[in-house]
Amino acid sequence: MEAMDFPENFTWGVAAAAYQIEGAATEDGKGPSVWDEFCKVPGKVLDGHSGEIACDHYHRYPSDVALMKELGVRHYRLSVSWPRVIPAGTGSVNRAGLDFYDRLVDSLLEAGITPWVTLFHWDYPLELFRRGGWLERASVGWFADYVKVVVERLSDRVSHWITLNEPQCFLGFGHATGTNAPGLRLSHAECLRAGHHVLLAHGRAVQILREHAKSPPIIGWAPVGVVSVPEDPENAADIEAARRSMASVSGGDASSMGMPPNLWSNTWWGDPVVFGSYPEDGIRAAGDAMPRIEAGDMAIISQPVDFYGANIYSGTRYRASASGEPVRLPHPPHTPLSAFKWPVVPESLRWGPRFLHERYQLPVIVTENGVSLADWISLDGRVHDPLRIDFLHRYLTQLGLAIGDGADVRGYFHWSILDNFEWAEGYKQRFGLVHVDYETQRRTPKDSAFWLREVMTTHRLPS
Ligand code: FCB
């Protein structure tokens, strides 16, 4: 393989999220989230694991930040825990919780690392869930009030913002299949109603950032990138079939995951945010389940954003039928699988960003990409993860091709900096560039961390 150069101003970063690494779940006045509660329900999370301690990042953030610096990290995507900042979700603010993020931001900046702050990464305040959660239209205001508190405190130093992480997952798995917190199995209509409120919450967050941020904000969001790739990348009809499937609400095949139509798609979420309208095929698929849209809603939802984020791990192959229709293909038998059994499809990092950029005409940032592997500490004391290096090399090569195709891709965040609490899979899935021993909390950078350091600091993929 040839060495490949990335643009000098390309943003290289790493990512994590509050509930997955912080721990200190009941400390310093933090309120409970739906995830704290869900972890207590027998059988919901692998072996009864929880985020109670996780990577203890709440206490260890100074050394974690120092480690990031050592590993060449210049951009870090973190999330703020809503119930840490406002324990009941609305009302009184927990100073100690807010102070934590204040200190974290300061230490990142001192280490020369730019914080990218996600305002909601799934840890919804339990109290608000009990008051109806996202099903209530009032949830939009609850979120807006919380966002204002965070923005007032951090925006003098933070300028990069991500409103929400993956509505497809926290609604699809949290409210439709019930496999994630809060574990609901709602009807199609209820899911879409909750989804409409989530989109409004996104729009209100953008408005609040624009109105109140003390330094000019750069705002995006981080939905799942539901990616289709052409079976033959040289075949124009296959490319068009993949493009059409990515732009349809059924392209992601929600039903195979036990979700109602629309939820597992790009356009049900992206079209309202960028174009201010739900997609026609989604409206047809929703039928009677279509949410009620009040006057002015779509204008709130479609507040201009600065970039389109996408979390991309895998993709599905499509070819064109004789009449040009997209035909979904099974993964070929030789497709490698991660420890999570997710198919390794490097081409997803070319076609995903490219098609999203073509459709939405916004700069694209890959807000998450990575792989879980069965990593362990070898007898020599190091963690050898050649498969992650190979994964990165293949995926980043494809990302470079997307840029070569003319897609405006501005950045890449690796999921994750640390092994962490992988939701319903507990600590079984290791996504980190840094291995975490959960008994001792010892951190051991994996070989891939050093490999990626070289790429991030030279902006070049080796041959
Ligand atoms: C994404 C989530 C992130 C992490 C990765 C593996 O769906 O946003 O928190 O769990 O998957």
Boltz pocket constraint, residues with backbone or C-beta under 6 A from the ligand:
constraints:
  - pocket:
      binder: B
      contacts: [[A, 17], [A, 20], [A, 165], [A, 166], [A, 169], [A, 311], [A, 368], [A, 415], [A, 421], [A, 422], [A, 423], [A, 431]]
      max_distance: 6.0
